[in-house]
Amino acid sequence: MADEIRGMNRRQALKGGLSLGAMAAAAFGAGSTLAWGKRRDSRPNMIVIMGDDIGYSDLGVCGGDVDTPNLDALAGRSVSFTNFYNMSRCCPSRASLLTGRYPHRVNMTGNGTSLALETPTVAEQLRAGGYATSMIGKWHLTAAEPLTPPAEHMKWLNHQGHFDRDFGDKRTYPAARGFDYHWGIIWGVADYYDPFSLVENFTPVRDVPKDFYLTDAISDHAVAQVDKLAKGDKPFMMYLAYTAAHWPLMAPENVIQKYLPRFEDGWDAMRKRRYERQVKLGLVDPRTNPLPPLDDDYAANARTAWDALTPEHRSAQVRKMATHAAMIDVMDQGIGRVIQKLKDTGAYDNTVVMFLVDNGASPEIMTRPGYDRQSQTRDGREVGYGEYPDGIGTELNETGIGAHWASAANTPFHWWKAESYQGGTHTPFFISWPAGMKGRGGKTVDQGTHIIDVTPTLLDLAGIAPSQKGSPMDGKSFAGALTGRKLPAPRPFFFEHYGARAVIDGQWKLVSLAPRGKAHNYRNWALFDLASDRTETQDLAGQHPEIVDRLAREWLGWAASVGLKLRAEPGAAGGSAPDAEESFSD
């Protein structure tokens, strides 16, 4: 009889259009004791896992050659979203993730600012609604304010002085923005063996053990938090924000060694291999997803073809990609431990687990220290910069994989992080909830969804109405995808970051690359039909000027609604662009 009543209540909830949080209460009873723990609140736990600068094809489940068995298994039992978009860069994507707003509405038009205090985060709303909240990992939503003179700032970054200085306005720290607990970094870039801006809540972590590796430490703290939270009397939400695989390229040597043979044939061969896997996996239809040319045009990259590299440079490039892969591998191992702890505590079945990435793989090559980049280790050893520094994989380098590998990592898409093309904004996204989506595991959702939709989805799952404080919410809940309920009607999505811009409306995408050189004018629009060309290989702007005009007007209307200061259009008088390393360093 109890099962019949629960089934009836669930059907009534579905018929009445209740939130999934309300459905959980209807299904099990708000005061019931559940199999997944002793707590009496039946709403689901939620863990949001974010990777950093990971290419679309890096994960095994997306055709990659990085060992990610735990994420592959999670994806296999999840609902996967095949047209999920982000805001192309660390800070803006994180701001949208945690507020449900376009970043421009919450003081995050670019990088290096603080998340607006007047707009509540999802953690603040969940905590007010009865959830325990925790964050482990990278925050990057507090303004990074350098010291003056520069020599004193470098002492601070190098762990050689100013030990009592806060890393920003504490009112903007995670522990002040709705998270009961936070362990991780406040800024966006960190030495994986001795990270700058590491805190526990508001207190700086002054030093770390000799065997410390940041990715492992993030996983260890996440496991400990799950163990603690699962024993509590509240449902919990944990935001698990890894720094992997953001530069600098640092990983355990034994893991790097595993990957060296996999990339010896270079980026062109890797790209072809991954594309062929994607076709076999059914992720890519070669008729509508032709492979675009390899992109290599980015500052501080030599643009040398693989076959033209010297043996020494080729060896260094292989080691770069092997380190990038090793960083993801170690992250995946940690995610496996988190999932296992959920199972060990009995919390697994009623826990929603989301995985997403802030943007595509990065072409960035930093050439000098400054802003968020150290010049020395704590004990005074020099850190190398540029495309070919010594010490790749160790704490003695501050380099990234560069343009060729980044383009190949984003297979089958064009361009990379910070651009509004698919390579920057289109990344994997999947959600698992064993108790709430029976029969839906392994399904896909093709309708477009966006990182602004995550906050309203989490609130829907928790049965909490979104707060009306602050700027208006742009996102819509896609929680219905977990149970087969109808999704919100398709709508346009908008993008802008330092002059890179785009709008997607139905099958059409209007997009332009970020400004380059001394002028900071917008660049010319390109038009793509995503229904027949998801990889953006055929610019149709000249054939459909009326569509270009319509979408450009849509984008301008959105820009005005979020308060974006416009740049000059191509060919108009313009000014000077900011320094590339300062505006793009994160």
C-alpha positions as CSV (number, residue, x, y, z in Angstrom):
1,M,0.0,0.0,0.0
2,A,2.8,2.4,0.9
3,D,4.3,1.9,-2.6
4,E,1.0,2.6,-4.2
5,I,0.6,5.8,-2.3
6,R,4.1,6.9,-3.2
7,G,3.4,6.1,-6.8
8,M,0.2,8.1,-6.7
9,N,1.8,11.1,-5.1
10,R,4.6,11.0,-7.7
11,R,2.0,11.0,-10.6
12,Q,0.1,13.8,-8.9
13,A,3.3,15.8,-8.7
14,L,4.1,15.2,-12.3
15,K,0.6,16.2,-13.4
16,G,0.7,19.3,-11.3
17,G,4.0,20.5,-12.7
18,L,5.8,20.5,-9.3
19,S,9.5,21.0,-8.9
20,L,11.6,17.8,-8.6
21,G,12.3,18.7,-5.0
22,A,8.6,18.7,-4.3
23,M,8.3,15.5,-6.3
24,A,10.8,13.9,-4.0
25,A,8.8,14.9,-1.0
26,A,5.6,13.6,-2.7
27,A,7.3,10.3,-3.6
28,F,8.8,9.6,-0.2
29,G,7.1,11.8,2.3
30,A,8.7,14.9,3.8
31,G,9.2,13.2,7.1
32,S,10.2,9.7,5.8
33,T,13.5,8.0,6.7
34,L,15.3,7.2,3.5
35,A,17.5,4.3,2.5
36,W,20.3,6.6,1.7
37,G,20.7,8.1,5.1
38,K,19.1,8.9,8.5
39,R,18.1,12.4,7.6
40,R,14.4,13.1,7.2
41,D,14.5,15.7,4.4
42,S,14.1,13.7,1.2
43,R,15.3,16.3,-1.3
44,P,18.3,15.2,-3.3
45,N,21.9,16.0,-2.5
46,M,23.7,17.8,-5.3
47,I,27.4,17.8,-6.3
48,V,28.5,20.1,-9.2
49,I,31.9,19.1,-10.5
50,M,33.7,21.6,-12.8
51,G,36.9,20.9,-14.8
52,D,39.1,23.7,-16.0
53,D,40.4,24.3,-19.5
54,I,39.6,20.8,-20.6
55,G,39.1,20.2,-24.4
56,Y,35.8,18.8,-25.8
57,S,37.6,15.6,-26.9
58,D,39.9,15.1,-23.9
59,L,37.6,12.7,-22.0
60,G,37.5,9.1,-23.1
61,V,33.7,9.3,-23.4
62,C,34.1,12.2,-25.9
63,G,36.6,10.4,-28.1
64,G,39.8,11.3,-26.2
65,D,42.9,9.2,-25.4
66,V,43.1,10.3,-21.7
67,D,42.2,7.6,-19.2
68,T,39.0,8.9,-17.6
69,P,37.2,5.6,-16.5
70,N,35.3,7.3,-13.7
71,L,33.9,10.2,-15.8
72,D,33.2,7.8,-18.6
73,A,31.2,5.6,-16.3
74,L,29.4,8.6,-14.8
75,A,28.5,9.8,-18.3
76,G,27.2,6.3,-19.2
77,R,24.6,6.4,-16.4
78,S,23.8,10.1,-16.9
79,V,21.6,12.2,-19.1
80,S,24.0,13.9,-21.5
81,F,23.4,17.3,-23.0
82,T,24.8,17.4,-26.6
83,N,24.3,21.2,-27.1
84,F,25.5,22.7,-23.8
85,Y,27.3,26.1,-23.8
86,N,29.4,28.1,-21.4
87,M,30.7,31.7,-21.3
88,S,34.1,30.8,-22.8
89,R,36.3,31.8,-19.9
90,C,36.9,31.0,-16.2
91,C,35.4,33.9,-14.3
92,P,32.4,34.6,-16.5
93,S,31.4,30.9,-16.7
94,R,31.7,30.5,-12.9
95,A,29.7,33.7,-12.3
96,S,26.9,32.4,-14.6
97,L,27.1,28.9,-13.0
98,L,26.5,30.2,-9.5
99,T,23.9,32.9,-10.2
100,G,21.9,31.9,-13.3
101,R,22.7,35.3,-14.9
102,Y,24.8,36.3,-17.8
103,P,28.1,37.4,-16.2
104,H,27.7,41.0,-17.4
105,R,24.8,41.4,-15.0
106,V,26.9,40.4,-12.0
107,N,30.0,42.5,-12.4
108,M,31.9,39.8,-14.3
109,T,32.1,41.2,-17.9
110,G,35.8,40.3,-18.0
111,N,38.3,38.7,-15.6
112,G,39.7,40.0,-12.3
113,T,36.6,41.5,-10.6
114,S,34.4,40.4,-7.7
115,L,31.0,38.7,-8.1
116,A,28.2,41.3,-7.4
117,L,27.2,41.2,-3.8
118,E,23.6,42.2,-4.4
119,T,22.7,39.1,-6.5
120,P,22.4,35.9,-4.4
121,T,24.4,32.8,-5.3
122,V,22.8,29.5,-5.6
123,A,24.6,28.5,-2.4
124,E,23.0,31.4,-0.5
125,Q,19.6,30.4,-1.7
126,L,20.1,26.7,-1.0
127,R,21.4,27.3,2.5
128,A,18.4,29.6,3.2
129,G,16.2,26.7,2.0
130,G,17.6,24.2,4.4
131,Y,20.6,22.7,2.6
132,A,24.1,22.3,3.9
133,T,26.6,23.8,1.4
134,S,30.2,23.2,0.8
135,M,32.8,24.2,-1.8
136,I,36.1,22.6,-2.6
137,G,38.6,24.1,-5.1
138,K,38.9,27.1,-7.3
139,W,36.8,30.2,-6.7
140,H,38.1,32.9,-9.0
141,L,35.2,35.4,-8.3
142,T,37.1,37.7,-5.9
143,A,39.0,40.7,-7.4
144,A,42.7,40.1,-7.7
145,E,44.3,43.3,-6.5
146,P,48.1,43.4,-7.1
147,L,50.4,45.0,-4.6
148,T,52.6,48.0,-5.5
149,P,55.4,48.3,-6.2
150,P,55.6,45.3,-8.5
151,A,58.6,43.8,-6.6
152,E,56.5,43.6,-3.5
153,H,53.7,42.0,-5.4
154,M,56.1,39.4,-6.7
155,K,57.3,38.6,-3.2
156,W,53.6,38.0,-2.3
157,L,53.0,35.6,-5.3
158,N,56.3,33.8,-4.5
159,H,55.4,33.1,-0.9
160,Q,58.3,35.3,0.2
161,G,56.5,38.1,1.9
162,H,53.2,39.7,3.0
163,F,52.0,36.6,4.6
164,D,49.2,38.3,6.6
165,R,47.6,40.0,3.6
166,D,44.2,38.8,2.5
167,F,43.7,37.6,-1.1
168,G,40.9,40.1,-1.7
169,D,37.7,41.4,-0.1
170,K,36.6,38.7,2.3
171,R,33.0,39.7,1.8
172,T,33.4,38.1,-1.7
173,Y,35.0,34.8,-0.5
174,P,33.0,31.6,-0.9
175,A,32.5,31.3,2.8
176,A,30.8,34.7,2.7
177,R,28.7,33.8,-0.4
178,G,26.6,31.0,0.9
179,F,29.1,28.1,1.4
180,D,29.2,26.8,5.0
181,Y,32.7,25.5,4.2
182,H,35.4,26.2,1.6
183,W,38.8,24.8,1.1
184,G,40.6,25.9,-2.1
185,I,42.2,28.8,-3.9
186,I,40.7,32.3,-4.2
187,W,42.5,33.4,-7.3
188,G,42.5,31.6,-10.7
189,V,46.1,30.4,-11.2
190,A,48.1,28.3,-8.8
191,D,51.3,26.3,-8.5
192,Y,50.0,22.7,-8.1
193,Y,52.7,21.9,-5.6
194,D,52.6,25.1,-3.5
195,P,49.5,27.1,-4.4
196,F,49.0,30.9,-3.9
197,S,45.8,32.1,-2.4
198,L,44.9,28.8,-0.7
199,V,42.4,29.2,2.2
200,E,40.2,27.3,4.5
201,N,37.1,29.4,4.8
202,F,38.7,32.9,5.5
203,T,42.0,31.7,6.9
204,P,45.1,31.4,4.6
205,V,46.8,28.0,4.4
206,R,50.4,29.1,5.0
207,D,52.2,26.0,3.8
208,V,51.6,22.5,2.5
209,P,53.3,19.1,3.0
210,K,56.2,18.1,0.8
211,D,54.1,15.5,-1.0
212,F,51.3,17.9,-1.8
213,Y,49.6,18.0,-5.2
214,L,46.6,20.3,-5.5
215,T,44.4,18.1,-7.5
216,D,44.8,15.2,-5.1
217,A,44.2,17.6,-2.1
218,I,41.0,18.9,-3.7
219,S,39.8,15.3,-4.1
220,D,40.8,14.4,-0.5
221,H,38.9,17.4,0.9
222,A,35.9,16.6,-1.2
223,V,35.8,13.0,0.0
224,A,36.1,14.2,3.6
225,Q,33.2,16.6,3.1
226,V,31.0,13.9,1.6
227,D,31.7,11.7,4.5
228,K,30.7,14.5,6.9
229,L,27.7,15.9,5.0
230,A,26.2,12.4,4.4
231,K,26.0,11.9,8.1
232,G,24.1,15.1,8.7
233,D,20.4,15.8,9.0
234,K,20.2,18.1,5.9
235,P,20.5,17.5,2.2
236,F,23.7,18.9,0.9
237,M,25.1,20.7,-2.1
238,M,28.8,20.6,-2.9
239,Y,30.5,22.7,-5.6
240,L,33.7,20.8,-6.5
241,A,35.8,23.0,-8.7
242,Y,39.0,21.5,-9.9
243,T,41.9,23.5,-11.3
244,A,42.9,20.7,-13.7
245,A,43.8,21.1,-16.5
246,H,44.5,24.8,-16.3
247,W,48.1,25.9,-16.8
248,P,50.8,25.8,-15.4
249,L,51.5,22.2,-16.7
250,M,52.2,20.3,-13.6
251,A,51.5,16.6,-12.8
252,P,53.1,13.6,-11.1
253,E,56.0,12.3,-13.2
254,N,54.8,8.7,-13.2
255,V,51.5,9.7,-14.7
256,I,53.2,11.9,-17.3
257,Q,55.4,9.0,-18.3
258,K,52.3,6.9,-19.1
259,Y,51.1,9.4,-21.7
260,L,54.4,10.2,-23.5
261,P,54.0,7.4,-26.1
262,R,50.4,8.4,-26.8
263,F,51.3,11.8,-28.3
264,E,54.6,11.1,-30.0
265,D,52.9,11.4,-33.4
266,G,51.8,15.0,-32.8
267,W,48.7,17.1,-32.8
268,D,47.5,16.4,-36.3
269,A,47.5,12.7,-35.8
270,M,45.9,13.1,-32.4
271,R,43.2,15.2,-33.9
272,K,42.4,12.8,-36.7
273,R,42.4,9.9,-34.2
274,R,40.0,11.6,-31.9
275,Y,37.7,12.6,-34.7
276,E,37.5,9.1,-36.0
277,R,36.6,7.9,-32.5
278,Q,33.9,10.5,-32.2
279,V,32.4,9.3,-35.5
280,K,32.4,5.7,-34.2
281,L,30.9,6.7,-30.9
282,G,28.1,8.5,-32.7
283,L,29.1,11.9,-31.3
284,V,29.9,13.3,-34.7
285,D,28.1,13.0,-38.0
286,P,30.8,13.8,-40.6
287,R,28.0,15.1,-42.9
288,T,27.1,17.9,-40.5
289,N,30.4,18.0,-38.5
290,P,33.2,18.3,-41.0
291,L,36.6,18.6,-39.4
292,P,37.8,22.3,-39.6
293,P,41.4,23.3,-40.2
294,L,43.7,23.2,-37.2
295,D,43.9,26.6,-35.6
296,D,47.3,28.0,-34.6
297,D,46.9,31.8,-34.6
298,Y,47.5,32.9,-31.0
299,A,50.0,35.2,-29.3
300,A,53.4,33.8,-28.2
301,N,52.8,30.6,-30.3
302,A,55.4,30.1,-33.0
303,R,52.9,28.5,-35.4
304,T,55.5,25.9,-36.5
305,A,54.0,22.8,-38.1
306,W,54.7,19.5,-36.4
307,D,56.9,18.2,-39.2
308,A,59.0,21.3,-39.1
309,L,59.8,21.2,-35.3
310,T,63.3,20.4,-34.2
311,P,63.7,17.1,-32.3
312,E,64.1,19.0,-29.1
313,H,61.0,21.1,-29.6
314,R,59.0,18.0,-30.6
315,S,60.0,16.2,-27.4
316,A,58.9,19.3,-25.4
317,Q,55.6,19.4,-27.2
318,V,54.9,15.8,-26.5
319,R,55.7,16.3,-22.8
320,K,53.3,19.3,-22.7
321,M,50.3,17.2,-24.0
322,A,51.3,14.3,-21.8
323,T,51.3,16.5,-18.7
324,H,47.9,18.0,-19.7
325,A,46.5,14.4,-20.0
326,A,48.1,13.4,-16.7
327,M,46.4,16.4,-14.9
328,I,43.0,15.2,-16.2
329,D,43.8,11.6,-15.3
330,V,44.6,12.5,-11.7
331,M,41.4,14.5,-11.5
332,D,39.4,11.6,-12.8
333,Q,40.9,9.3,-10.1
334,G,39.8,11.8,-7.5
335,I,36.3,12.0,-8.9
336,G,36.2,8.2,-8.6
337,R,37.0,8.4,-4.9
338,V,34.2,11.0,-4.4
339,I,31.7,8.8,-6.1
340,Q,32.8,5.8,-4.1
341,K,32.4,7.7,-0.8
342,L,28.9,8.6,-1.8
343,K,28.2,4.8,-2.2
344,D,30.0,3.9,1.0
345,T,27.8,6.4,3.0
346,G,24.6,5.3,1.4
347,A,24.1,8.8,-0.2
348,Y,24.8,7.8,-3.8
349,D,21.2,7.0,-5.0
350,N,19.7,10.3,-4.0
351,T,22.6,12.5,-5.1
352,V,22.5,14.5,-8.3
353,V,26.0,14.6,-9.8
354,M,26.7,17.1,-12.6
355,F,29.9,17.4,-14.6
356,L,30.8,20.4,-16.7
357,V,33.8,22.4,-17.9
358,D,34.3,26.2,-17.7
359,N,35.5,26.6,-21.3
360,G,37.4,24.8,-24.0
361,A,41.1,24.0,-24.0
362,S,43.4,27.0,-23.8
363,P,46.1,28.2,-26.3
364,E,47.7,30.5,-23.7
365,I,51.5,30.7,-23.5
366,M,52.6,33.1,-20.8
367,T,55.9,34.9,-21.5
368,R,56.7,36.6,-18.2
369,P,55.7,36.7,-14.5
370,G,53.3,39.2,-13.1
371,Y,49.7,39.7,-12.0
372,D,48.8,36.1,-11.0
373,R,52.1,34.4,-12.1
374,Q,55.0,33.8,-9.9
375,S,58.7,34.4,-10.8
376,Q,60.2,32.0,-8.2
377,T,59.3,29.1,-6.0
378,R,59.1,29.7,-2.2
379,D,62.8,28.7,-1.9
380,G,64.0,31.0,-4.6
381,R,64.2,28.7,-7.7
382,E,63.4,30.5,-11.0
383,V,60.2,29.6,-12.8
384,G,60.4,29.2,-16.6
385,Y,58.1,31.0,-19.1
386,G,57.5,30.9,-22.9
387,E,56.7,28.1,-25.3
388,Y,59.7,25.9,-24.4
389,P,60.7,26.4,-20.7
390,D,62.7,23.9,-18.8
391,G,60.8,21.9,-16.2
392,I,57.6,21.1,-18.0
393,G,55.5,19.0,-15.6
394,T,57.3,20.4,-12.5
395,E,56.8,23.5,-10.4
396,L,59.6,25.2,-12.4
397,N,57.4,26.1,-15.4
398,E,54.5,28.4,-16.1
399,T,53.5,27.3,-19.6
400,G,50.5,25.9,-21.3
401,I,49.8,23.4,-24.1
402,G,49.6,26.2,-26.7
403,A,47.5,26.7,-29.8
404,H,48.1,23.5,-31.8
405,W,47.4,21.1,-28.9
406,A,44.4,23.3,-27.7
407,S,42.9,23.2,-31.2
408,A,43.3,19.4,-31.4
409,A,42.0,19.0,-27.8
410,N,38.8,20.8,-28.9
411,T,38.1,18.4,-31.8
412,P,35.8,18.6,-33.7
413,F,35.3,22.3,-33.0
414,H,37.0,25.5,-34.1
415,W,39.1,27.8,-31.9
416,W,39.4,27.7,-28.1
417,K,39.0,29.3,-24.7
418,A,38.0,33.0,-24.7
419,E,36.5,32.8,-28.2
420,S,32.8,32.5,-28.8
421,Y,33.2,29.8,-31.5
422,Q,32.3,26.3,-30.5
423,G,35.8,25.4,-29.4
424,G,35.5,28.0,-26.6
425,T,31.9,27.7,-25.6
426,H,30.7,24.1,-26.4
427,T,31.8,21.6,-23.7
428,P,30.6,18.3,-22.3
429,F,27.8,18.3,-19.7
430,F,26.1,15.3,-18.1
431,I,23.9,14.7,-15.0
432,S,23.3,11.5,-12.9
433,W,20.6,11.0,-10.3
434,P,20.0,7.2,-9.7
435,A,16.9,7.6,-7.6
436,G,15.3,10.3,-9.7
437,M,15.9,9.4,-13.3
438,K,15.3,5.6,-13.4
439,G,15.3,4.5,-17.0
440,R,16.9,7.8,-18.3
441,G,20.5,6.9,-17.8
442,G,22.4,6.9,-21.1
443,K,19.8,9.2,-22.7
444,T,20.8,12.4,-24.5
445,V,19.2,15.9,-24.7
446,D,19.8,17.7,-28.0
447,Q,18.0,20.9,-27.1
448,G,20.3,23.8,-26.4
449,T,21.1,24.5,-22.8
450,H,23.5,26.9,-21.2
451,I,25.5,27.4,-18.0
452,I,23.1,30.1,-16.9
453,D,20.5,27.3,-16.6
454,V,22.4,25.4,-13.8
455,T,21.4,27.6,-10.9
456,P,17.6,27.5,-11.7
457,T,17.9,23.7,-12.2
458,L,19.6,23.2,-8.8
459,L,16.9,25.3,-7.1
460,D,14.2,23.4,-9.0
461,L,15.7,20.1,-7.7
462,A,15.6,21.5,-4.2
463,G,12.0,22.8,-4.5
464,I,13.2,26.4,-3.9
465,A,11.8,29.3,-5.8
466,P,14.6,31.5,-7.2
467,S,15.2,34.7,-5.3
468,Q,14.1,37.9,-7.0
469,K,16.9,40.0,-5.5
470,G,19.6,41.6,-7.6
471,S,19.6,41.4,-11.4
472,P,17.0,39.4,-13.3
473,M,17.7,35.7,-13.7
474,D,18.4,34.6,-17.3
475,G,18.5,30.9,-16.9
476,K,15.7,28.3,-17.0
477,S,15.5,25.0,-15.3
478,F,16.2,21.9,-17.3
479,A,15.5,19.5,-14.4
480,G,12.7,17.9,-16.4
481,A,15.3,16.3,-18.6
482,L,16.0,13.9,-15.7
483,T,12.5,12.5,-15.7
484,G,11.3,13.1,-19.2
485,R,9.3,16.2,-18.4
486,K,8.9,18.9,-21.0
487,L,11.9,21.3,-21.2
488,P,11.5,25.1,-21.4
489,A,10.9,26.4,-25.0
490,P,14.1,27.0,-27.0
491,R,15.5,30.5,-26.8
492,P,18.5,32.5,-28.0
493,F,21.8,32.3,-26.2
494,F,24.2,35.2,-26.1
495,F,28.0,35.4,-25.7
496,E,30.6,38.2,-25.2
497,H,34.1,38.2,-23.7
498,Y,36.6,41.0,-24.4
499,G,35.0,41.7,-27.8
500,A,34.5,38.0,-28.8
501,R,30.8,37.8,-29.4
502,A,28.0,35.5,-30.6
503,V,24.3,34.7,-30.6
504,I,22.7,31.3,-31.2
505,D,19.0,31.4,-32.3
506,G,17.6,28.2,-33.5
507,Q,19.8,26.7,-36.2
508,W,21.7,29.9,-36.8
509,K,24.8,31.2,-35.1
510,L,26.3,34.6,-35.6
511,V,29.8,34.9,-34.2
512,S,33.0,37.0,-34.4
513,L,36.5,36.4,-33.1
514,A,38.1,38.5,-30.4
515,P,39.8,41.7,-31.4
516,R,43.5,41.4,-32.3
517,G,46.4,43.8,-32.6
518,K,46.4,47.4,-31.6
519,A,42.7,48.1,-32.5
520,H,40.1,46.8,-30.2
521,N,37.2,47.1,-32.7
522,Y,34.9,44.2,-33.1
523,R,35.8,41.9,-35.9
524,N,33.4,41.0,-38.8
525,W,30.5,38.7,-38.2
526,A,30.4,35.2,-39.5
527,L,27.2,33.2,-39.9
528,F,26.8,29.4,-39.5
529,D,23.9,27.0,-39.9
530,L,24.5,24.7,-36.9
531,A,21.9,22.2,-38.3
532,S,24.2,21.4,-41.1
533,D,27.5,22.7,-39.9
534,R,28.0,22.4,-36.1
535,T,31.8,22.7,-36.6
536,E,31.5,26.2,-38.2
537,T,33.3,25.5,-41.5
538,Q,31.1,27.4,-44.0
539,D,30.5,31.1,-43.4
540,L,27.1,32.0,-44.9
541,A,27.1,35.7,-44.0
542,G,27.4,36.8,-47.6
543,Q,24.5,34.5,-48.7
544,H,22.1,35.6,-45.9
545,P,22.6,39.3,-45.1
546,E,19.1,39.5,-43.8
547,I,19.8,36.8,-41.2
548,V,23.0,38.5,-40.2
549,D,21.1,41.8,-39.7
550,R,18.4,40.2,-37.6
551,L,20.8,38.3,-35.4
552,A,23.1,41.3,-35.0
553,R,20.1,43.4,-33.8
554,E,19.2,40.6,-31.3
555,W,22.7,40.6,-30.0
556,L,22.8,44.4,-29.7
557,G,19.4,44.3,-27.8
558,W,20.9,41.8,-25.4
559,A,24.1,43.8,-25.0
560,A,22.0,46.9,-24.0
561,S,19.9,44.8,-21.6
562,V,23.0,43.6,-19.6
563,G,24.7,47.0,-19.7
564,L,27.6,46.1,-22.0
565,K,29.8,48.9,-23.2
566,L,30.0,48.5,-26.9
567,R,33.2,48.6,-29.0
568,A,33.5,50.2,-32.4
569,E,32.4,48.0,-35.4
570,P,35.0,46.8,-37.9
571,G,36.6,49.7,-39.8
572,A,35.5,52.4,-37.4
573,A,38.0,54.5,-35.4
574,G,39.1,52.5,-32.3
575,G,41.6,52.6,-29.4
576,S,44.2,50.4,-27.9
577,A,43.6,46.9,-26.7
578,P,44.6,45.9,-23.2
579,D,47.8,43.9,-22.8
580,A,47.1,40.3,-23.9
581,E,48.7,38.6,-21.0
582,E,47.0,40.8,-18.4
583,S,43.5,40.6,-19.9
584,F,43.7,36.9,-20.7
585,S,45.7,35.7,-17.6
586,D,43.6,33.8,-15.2
